[in-house]
């Protein structure tokens, strides 16, 4: 594996000196390892001159597999470290605050069936999870898209259509489906922007395209607080049916949830983890979370895959 690390470093740096500095070794041992690897494989990986290093066609073909093998090695070592650090090990995971209690319970039960590891579960926003991945304080999480997924691997991306939560006595409450444009004049209750900036901006953009520009945006996350704003401030909230507000187990005497006409808005969610760190425990969490969202929240995978296109600060669905 160390020889493969040397190969990848030289391929990415196109320079033996820079690759040696990156690996923390002297240049002669690095050159010797590359030569030994070439002899072992029976192919020339690099063309060398006194001024530059160029990867060969054979090296280019082998580079992707070398990276994959190194990723598997890191996952293997991550599992070993978890076992070493405890009798069964520990997986540090996170869920966003909007995930319903029913989904959380189903996820925990599913993970216990799939893995013997201890699960340390946190309630964190998408932004907080991305920071946790960057600081190596989080192993896996359930994030909302769009967001910056650079350096992450993703599980299946699931969709939950958003509907509108509004006072029971309003004209829109009597409709089977509510057009976005009919919400004109209402304030909109949204989660604080810093918890998921790209999701926040994307949602407001989609509302504007659908003919609804809120008179004002009010911020809240707690179920009781959002309920109070909707009832007393001439506001509506856009939420999935499975949230605590939309599915409390009993009809709310004052609020109703209605689907939006044409399903123009959705919340897209997936399990995420740092590249090369996906092991059996991460896989068990991803399977449990995906199954829980499908069975308790009505989430579904879109039939047509939507590629993520990177913009300067975030990822956007196009």
N, C-alpha and C positions, 0 to 999 in steps of 0.2 A: 504493500500500500504506500510505503514511503517513496518508492520509485515512481508510482503513479502521481503522487503529489508533486514530485519534481517535474514530471512531464507536463502536467497541467499548468504549473507555475511558469515554466519556460514558454509554453504555447501562449499563455495570456500576456506575458510581459514582452515576448519577442526579444529577450535580452537575458543573457546568462547572469550578468552582474545584478540586475534588478531582481531577477528570480531568486538568486542566492540570498540577497538582502531580505526579501520577503519571507523566505523559509528559515532565515536565521542560521545559515551555514556558509562556509567559504565556497568560492566559485569552483576550485578544482574538484572537490568531492561531488559537487552537483554535476559537473561535466562527466565524471566517472560513472555516476548513477545512470545518467541518460545513455551513455555508451553501453553499460551492462543491460539496460532495458532493451535497447535496439538489438543487441546480440541475442537476448532471450526470445524476443518476438520475431526475429529474422527480417525486420523491415527497418528502413531508415526513417526516423521521425522528423529530423530537421536537416536543412541545408545550412551549413555554417560558412561564413566568410569572416575576414578580419573586421568587417564593419557592421554586419547584421546577421540575424538568425531568422530563417524563414521555415515555417512548418511545411512538411511535404504533403502530398495528397494522401499518402497512407496515414500520416499523423493526423490529418484533418478527419479522416474516417474513424480513427480510433479515439479521438478526443471526447466525443459525446459519451461513449461507453466508459471511458476512464472516469469522467465526472460522475456517472451513475454509480460505478463501483465505489467511489469515494463516499458518495451520499449514503449508500447502504452500509458502508463501514462505520460512518458517523452514527447512523441509527442503531447499529449493533452495539457500539460503545455506549450510547445513551441509555439503552436498556440495561446494559451491564452496570452502569453507574447507579441507576435507580435501584437495582437489586442489591448492590453493594451498600447503598446508603440506608437501607431499611430491609426488614424481613421480606416484605413483598414489593417495596418501592413506592414511589409517589409520583402522580401525574398532576401538574399544576394547570388547571383549566379555567376558562372564563365563559360566561354567558352575558349577553346584553340585557339591560334592565327590563326590556319590553317582553321578554319571553315569559309565557304564562306559567303559573304554578303547575298545571297539569302536564305541560311539556317538560318542565324541569324534573318532575317525579318520574315520568316515563324514561327520560334520558338516564337518570341515576339507576333505575332498575335495569335498563338495558345494558349499561356499562358494567354493572355487577355481574350480569350473566356472561359477559364477554371477556372480562379481565379480573385477575385477582389483585390488581394494584389498588392502592389507596388513592382516592380522587380528592384533591384539594380544589374545591370549586369556588370561584369568585364571581361577583356581579360587577362587570366592567363595561363601559361604553366601547364602541369600536375604536375611538381614538386612544382610550386607555389601553386596550388590548394591543394595538399597534406599538405603543410605547413599551409595553411589557415584552413583546417579542424582541424589540430592538435592544432592550437591557438584559435579555436572557432570564427574565423573571417569570416567564410564562411559556408553557410547552405547547398549548393548543387552545383555540378559542372559537367562538361562534360570532362571526362579524357580519355587518351589513354592507352591501355594495350600493353605489360605487365607493371605493376607497383606494388608497395606494397599496397595491399588493406586491410591490417590488420585494424580492427576497422571500416570498411566501409560496407555499403550495396550498392548493385549495381542494376541498371535497366537492361533491355535486352542488351546484347553485340552485337553490329552491326558491320558488316564488309564492308569496302570499298576497292576494289582491287586497288593496285598501278600500275601506268603505268610510262613510261619514257618520260620526256620532253627533246628534243634534237634539235639541229639546223636543219632547213629544208633541207639543202643541203647534209646531211650525207647519207651514204648508208643505215643505219638502218631506216631512215625516209621513205624510200620507201617500207618498209615491213608492212604487215597488223598486225603482231605481232612480237615483238622483243624478241629474246632469251637473257636471262641475260648474258650468256657467250660472246655474240657478243659485249657487252659494254666494254670489256677488252681494256685498253689503255686510257679510258676516266677518268677524275677526277669525283668525286661525290659531289654534293652540298647537304648538310644535315643541319637540324636545329642544333643549339648548343647542345652539349651532356647534359649540366647541366639542360636543360629544361625537359628532359625525358630520363634519363640515360639508363634504361632497354630497352626502345623502340629503342633507338639509337643502343645499342649493339646487340639487337635481329635482327635489320634490316641488319647490317653489316654481322652478322653470316649467315643470310639467303642468302645474296648476294654471300658470299664465297661458300656456299653449291651449289648455282646455277652456279658456275664457273666464277663469276665476283668479282675480288678483285681490288678496285679502285687504280689508280696510286697515288692519293692523295685525301683527304677529305677536302672540303672547306665548311665553315659554313655561312649560311645566312637564313633569314626568310622572309624579305620583298620581295614582288613580283618583284619590279623593280630591286632590287639588285640581286636576284636569276637569273632573266632574263639576266642581264648583265654578270654574271659569265658563264652561259650556252653559251652565244654568243661569249664571248671573251677569255675564259680560257680553251677551250677543255674539257668542263665538261657537265654532264647530271644531271638531278634531277629526283627523284622518287616521284611522287605525284598522288593523286586521280584525276579523271577526273573533279570533281566538284570544284577544287580549283580555285582561281582567275587566276592563270597562265594557267590552262588547259581549263578553260571555261570562257573566258572574254566577251562573247557575240558576238564577231566577230573574224574571223580567224586572227591569228598572222602571219604577212608576213614573219617572220624570224624563228619561232619556230613551232614545231609540237608535239603533244602528241600521243603516241602509247601504246596500251596495251602490257603487257609482256606475252610471250608465256607460257601457262600453269597456269597463274595467281599465281605465286609463292610467291608474296608479298602482304600484305594487311595491312590496318590501322584498328585496332579494337578499338571501342569507346563505352563507356557507361556512363550513368548518375550515379553519386555516391554521397552518403551523409553519415554522421556519424551514426553508429548503434544506434537505439533507437530514432533518431531525425527525422524520416520520418513522416511528417504529410500531411494534404490535399494539402498544398501549394507545398511541395516537390513532391508529386504525380502528381500535375498539371504540374510542370516543366518537370518531367520525361516523361510524356505522350506527352507534346508539343515538347520536344527535339527529342524523338524517332520518332514521326510522321514527323517532319521537315527533319530529316536525311533520312528517307525513301523516302519522296516525292521530295526533292530537290537535294539530294546527291546520290541517287541510293543505299543507304545503305541497307543491308539485314542481317537477322539473319541466321547464319549457321545452317543447318539442324541437324548436329551432334554436341552436346554440347562438348566443350573442357574444361576439368577441369583445374583449376589453381593450380599449385603446387608451394609451397613456397620454395624458395632458400634463402641463408643467407641474401641478401640485397634487393631482389625484387621478383616479380612474373613472371613466364615464361610460355608461352603456350608450351605444349609438344605434 
